[in-house]
Amino acid sequence: MTDNNDDYRPIDCGVYSGYELAIMHRDRLQVHWRDEVGMDHIERLRPLDLKTRNGQEFMIVETLQGERREIRLDRIIAAEKVVGEGPP
């Protein structure tokens, strides 16, 4: 990953808490984020964990196909719970 720590912007504590709740409830989220090259993505994902590395915060997610990814939290533009898609 080529992300530079200098441009990382911490997210609001309330938003972080919302991600923690989604993980605890095993919710599926519709996530809109921008990757490190500026490309926008919108995808349904299941958040699995949050972690900090080198002063940056990331959400570990699983795609519908079972692939795991890390999304830097300050690159998430929007994340909404997908209604009717709870735990498997």
C-alpha positions as CSV (number, residue, x, y, z in Angstrom):
1,M,0.0,0.0,0.0
2,T,1.4,3.4,-1.0
3,D,-0.6,5.5,1.5
4,N,1.4,8.3,3.1
5,N,0.8,8.9,6.8
6,D,1.2,12.6,6.3
7,D,-2.2,12.9,4.5
8,Y,-4.2,10.7,6.9
9,R,-7.1,12.5,8.6
10,P,-8.6,10.9,11.7
11,I,-12.3,10.3,11.5
12,D,-15.0,11.4,13.9
13,C,-15.4,9.2,17.1
14,G,-19.1,8.7,16.5
15,V,-18.5,7.4,13.0
16,Y,-15.8,5.0,14.4
17,S,-18.3,3.8,17.0
18,G,-20.8,3.2,14.3
19,Y,-18.3,0.9,12.5
20,E,-17.7,-0.9,15.8
21,L,-21.4,-1.6,16.2
22,A,-21.7,-2.8,12.6
23,I,-18.9,-5.3,13.3
24,M,-20.5,-6.5,16.5
25,H,-23.9,-6.9,14.9
26,R,-22.4,-8.5,11.8
27,D,-24.2,-6.0,9.6
28,R,-23.5,-5.7,5.9
29,L,-22.8,-2.2,4.7
30,Q,-23.0,-0.4,1.4
31,V,-19.6,1.4,1.4
32,H,-18.5,4.2,-0.9
33,W,-14.8,4.8,-0.7
34,R,-11.9,6.3,-2.7
35,D,-8.8,4.2,-3.1
36,E,-5.2,5.5,-3.0
37,V,-5.2,6.4,-6.7
38,G,-8.5,8.3,-6.5
39,M,-10.8,5.7,-8.0
40,D,-14.3,5.5,-6.4
41,H,-15.8,2.2,-5.3
42,I,-19.3,1.3,-4.1
43,E,-19.7,-2.2,-2.8
44,R,-21.7,-4.2,-0.3
45,L,-19.2,-5.4,2.4
46,R,-19.2,-7.0,5.8
47,P,-17.0,-5.2,8.3
48,L,-14.9,-7.6,10.3
49,D,-12.5,-5.6,12.3
50,L,-10.8,-2.2,12.8
51,K,-7.1,-1.8,13.2
52,T,-4.4,0.9,13.4
53,R,-1.1,0.7,11.6
54,N,1.5,3.4,11.3
55,G,-0.8,6.0,12.7
56,Q,-3.6,5.2,10.2
57,E,-6.9,3.4,10.9
58,F,-8.3,0.7,8.6
59,M,-11.5,-1.3,8.4
60,I,-11.0,-5.0,7.5
61,V,-13.9,-6.1,5.3
62,E,-15.2,-9.1,3.5
63,T,-16.7,-8.9,0.0
64,L,-19.8,-10.9,-1.1
65,Q,-17.3,-13.3,-2.8
66,G,-15.4,-13.8,0.5
67,E,-12.3,-11.7,-0.4
68,R,-10.8,-9.7,2.5
69,R,-9.7,-6.1,2.0
70,E,-8.5,-3.2,4.1
71,I,-10.0,0.2,3.6
72,R,-8.4,3.3,5.2
73,L,-11.1,4.9,7.3
74,D,-10.5,8.5,6.1
75,R,-11.1,7.3,2.5
76,I,-14.6,6.1,3.3
77,I,-17.1,8.7,1.8
78,A,-20.3,6.9,3.0
79,A,-21.3,3.7,4.7
80,E,-24.9,2.6,5.3
81,K,-26.4,-0.5,6.7
82,V,-28.0,-2.7,4.1
83,V,-31.5,-3.4,5.4
84,G,-32.6,-7.0,5.4
85,E,-29.1,-8.5,5.1
86,G,-28.0,-9.3,8.6
87,P,-25.8,-12.2,9.8
88,P,-25.7,-15.3,7.5
